[in-house]
Amino acid sequence: MDDFSLSQGVEIVYQGRAVAYVDGVRDCAPDAVQVADGWQVWRNLATAAERAVAS
């Protein structure tokens, strides 16, 4: 069994912001929707808020 066969049927992938993960999911499960995990969403929100307050 190869890695590609393991990805069959995957519809949603929760992942971080690393490009390697994005590329890997795109290669192995091209139809899957990639969603940032909850921690990443909060981190992105905090970064945006810091930038808004600093400017």
N, CA and C atoms as an extended XYZ file, in Angstrom:
165
Properties=species:S:1:pos:R:3:atomname:S:1:resname:S:1:resid:I:1 pbc="F F F"
N         0.856       -1.172        0.000 N   MET     1
C         0.000        0.000        0.000 CA  MET     1
C         0.905        1.239        0.000 C   MET     1
N         0.652        2.161       -0.929 N   ASP     2
C         1.449        3.382       -0.981 CA  ASP     2
C         0.706        4.533       -0.322 C   ASP     2
N         1.392        5.662       -0.172 N   ASP     3
C         0.789        6.821        0.491 CA  ASP     3
C        -0.431        7.338       -0.263 C   ASP     3
N        -0.401        7.266       -1.580 N   PHE     4
C        -1.529        7.779       -2.354 CA  PHE     4
C        -2.800        6.994       -2.066 C   PHE     4
N        -2.686        5.675       -1.954 N   SER     5
C        -3.878        4.870       -1.689 CA  SER     5
C        -4.468        5.185       -0.316 C   SER     5
N        -3.641        5.616        0.624 N   LEU     6
C        -4.144        5.988        1.948 CA  LEU     6
C        -4.984        7.255        1.901 C   LEU     6
N        -4.775        8.101        0.905 N   SER     7
C        -5.475        9.379        0.836 CA  SER     7
C        -6.813        9.286        0.108 C   SER     7
N        -7.139        8.151       -0.476 N   GLN     8
C        -8.395        7.997       -1.192 CA  GLN     8
C        -9.574        8.223       -0.251 C   GLN     8
N       -10.501        9.068       -0.643 N   GLY     9
C       -11.672        9.345        0.164 CA  GLY     9
C       -11.503       10.485        1.148 C   GLY     9
N       -10.315       11.071        1.246 N   VAL    10
C       -10.094       12.198        2.152 CA  VAL    10
C       -10.809       13.419        1.583 C   VAL    10
N       -11.642       14.062        2.397 N   GLU    11
C       -12.394       15.218        1.929 CA  GLU    11
C       -11.920       16.524        2.550 C   GLU    11
N       -11.522       16.484        3.815 N   ILE    12
C       -11.095       17.686        4.532 CA  ILE    12
C        -9.795       17.384        5.263 C   ILE    12
N        -8.838       18.305        5.170 N   VAL    13
C        -7.563       18.146        5.862 CA  VAL    13
C        -7.329       19.391        6.703 C   VAL    13
N        -7.165       19.217        8.006 N   TYR    14
C        -6.802       20.301        8.903 CA  TYR    14
C        -5.289       20.335        8.970 C   TYR    14
N        -4.703       21.484        8.728 N   GLN    15
C        -3.242       21.549        8.708 CA  GLN    15
C        -2.761       22.944        9.072 C   GLN    15
N        -1.479       23.014        9.342 N   GLY    16
C        -0.839       24.283        9.669 CA  GLY    16
C        -0.502       25.072        8.415 C   GLY    16
N         0.364       26.056        8.564 N   ARG    17
C         0.654       26.941        7.448 CA  ARG    17
C         1.888       26.530        6.652 C   ARG    17
N         2.513       25.436        6.989 N   ALA    18
C         3.743       25.027        6.313 CA  ALA    18
C         3.464       24.649        4.855 C   ALA    18
N         4.259       25.180        3.960 N   VAL    19
C         4.091       24.933        2.533 CA  VAL    19
C         4.217       23.445        2.215 C   VAL    19
N         5.072       22.738        2.924 N   ALA    20
C         5.259       21.306        2.665 CA  ALA    20
C         3.956       20.538        2.862 C   ALA    20
N         3.172       20.894        3.877 N   TYR    21
C         1.895       20.228        4.102 CA  TYR    21
C         0.904       20.554        2.994 C   TYR    21
N         0.860       21.814        2.601 N   VAL    22
C        -0.037       22.237        1.522 CA  VAL    22
C         0.280       21.462        0.246 C   VAL    22
N         1.560       21.397       -0.107 N   ASP    23
C         1.982       20.688       -1.313 CA  ASP    23
C         1.687       19.195       -1.215 C   ASP    23
N         1.942       18.611       -0.056 N   GLY    24
C         1.695       17.187        0.128 CA  GLY    24
C         0.235       16.826       -0.018 C   GLY    24
N        -0.630       17.622        0.582 N   VAL    25
C        -2.065       17.363        0.463 CA  VAL    25
C        -2.503       17.557       -0.985 C   VAL    25
N        -2.028       18.605       -1.619 N   ARG    26
C        -2.392       18.868       -3.013 CA  ARG    26
C        -1.975       17.698       -3.912 C   ARG    26
N        -0.808       17.114       -3.643 N   ASP    27
C        -0.319       16.002       -4.453 CA  ASP    27
C        -1.070       14.705       -4.183 C   ASP    27
N        -1.344       14.414       -2.915 N   CYS    28
C        -1.929       13.121       -2.537 CA  CYS    28
C        -3.452       13.109       -2.487 C   CYS    28
N        -4.053       14.239       -2.201 N   ALA    29
C        -5.515       14.319       -2.106 CA  ALA    29
C        -5.976       15.631       -2.741 C   ALA    29
N        -5.851       15.736       -4.067 N   PRO    30
C        -6.110       17.002       -4.747 CA  PRO    30
C        -7.537       17.537       -4.600 C   PRO    30
N        -8.494       16.673       -4.324 N   ASP    31
C        -9.881       17.131       -4.180 CA  ASP    31
C       -10.232       17.521       -2.748 C   ASP    31
N        -9.323       17.290       -1.810 N   ALA    32
C        -9.594       17.597       -0.405 CA  ALA    32
C        -9.572       19.109       -0.173 C   ALA    32
N       -10.424       19.559        0.719 N   VAL    33
C       -10.449       20.957        1.135 CA  VAL    33
C        -9.450       21.101        2.281 C   VAL    33
N        -8.551       22.074        2.162 N   GLN    34
C        -7.564       22.296        3.221 CA  GLN    34
C        -8.061       23.411        4.129 C   GLN    34
N        -8.073       23.136        5.429 N   VAL    35
C        -8.590       24.068        6.424 CA  VAL    35
C        -7.527       24.274        7.494 C   VAL    35
N        -7.286       25.525        7.856 N   ALA    36
C        -6.334       25.810        8.934 CA  ALA    36
C        -6.903       25.289       10.245 C   ALA    36
N        -6.045       24.707       11.077 N   ASP    37
C        -6.537       24.244       12.369 CA  ASP    37
C        -6.851       25.441       13.267 C   ASP    37
N        -7.567       25.193       14.342 N   GLY    38
C        -8.025       26.274       15.220 CA  GLY    38
C        -6.904       27.140       15.755 C   GLY    38
N        -5.788       26.520       16.116 N   TRP    39
C        -4.663       27.292       16.639 CA  TRP    39
C        -4.170       28.265       15.594 C   TRP    39
N        -4.071       27.831       14.337 N   GLN    40
C        -3.595       28.706       13.266 CA  GLN    40
C        -4.551       29.874       13.039 C   GLN    40
N        -5.843       29.622       13.116 N   VAL    41
C        -6.826       30.699       12.926 CA  VAL    41
C        -6.641       31.765       13.998 C   VAL    41
N        -6.513       31.335       15.263 N   TRP    42
C        -6.327       32.300       16.348 CA  TRP    42
C        -5.001       33.046       16.215 C   TRP    42
N        -3.959       32.336       15.796 N   ARG    43
C        -2.656       32.978       15.607 CA  ARG    43
C        -2.741       34.032       14.508 C   ARG    43
N        -3.388       33.695       13.402 N   ASN    44
C        -3.536       34.659       12.317 CA  ASN    44
C        -4.338       35.880       12.769 C   ASN    44
N        -5.382       35.662       13.559 N   LEU    45
C        -6.188       36.763       14.073 CA  LEU    45
C        -5.365       37.658       14.994 C   LEU    45
N        -4.585       37.051       15.880 N   ALA    46
C        -3.759       37.824       16.799 CA  ALA    46
C        -2.696       38.637       16.051 C   ALA    46
N        -2.095       38.043       15.040 N   THR    47
C        -1.101       38.756       14.236 CA  THR    47
C        -1.731       39.941       13.522 C   THR    47
N        -2.898       39.752       12.950 N   ALA    48
C        -3.585       40.839       12.258 CA  ALA    48
C        -3.980       41.951       13.228 C   ALA    48
N        -4.434       41.572       14.433 N   ALA    49
C        -4.804       42.579       15.430 CA  ALA    49
C        -3.594       43.377       15.876 C   ALA    49
N        -2.454       42.714       16.099 N   GLU    50
C        -1.237       43.406       16.480 CA  GLU    50
C        -0.810       44.408       15.412 C   GLU    50
N        -0.888       44.005       14.175 N   ARG    51
C        -0.519       44.906       13.071 CA  ARG    51
C        -1.453       46.102       12.991 C   ARG    51
N        -2.734       45.870       13.199 N   ALA    52
C        -3.716       46.952       13.125 CA  ALA    52
C        -3.483       47.965       14.256 C   ALA    52
N        -3.181       47.477       15.436 N   VAL    53
C        -2.967       48.367       16.578 CA  VAL    53
C        -1.639       49.133       16.416 C   VAL    53
N        -0.637       48.477       15.839 N   ALA    54
C         0.682       49.101       15.692 CA  ALA    54
C         0.704       50.177       14.606 C   ALA    54
N        -0.211       50.120       13.679 N   SER    55
C        -0.180       51.094       12.574 CA  SER    55
C        -1.039       52.311       12.829 C   SER    55
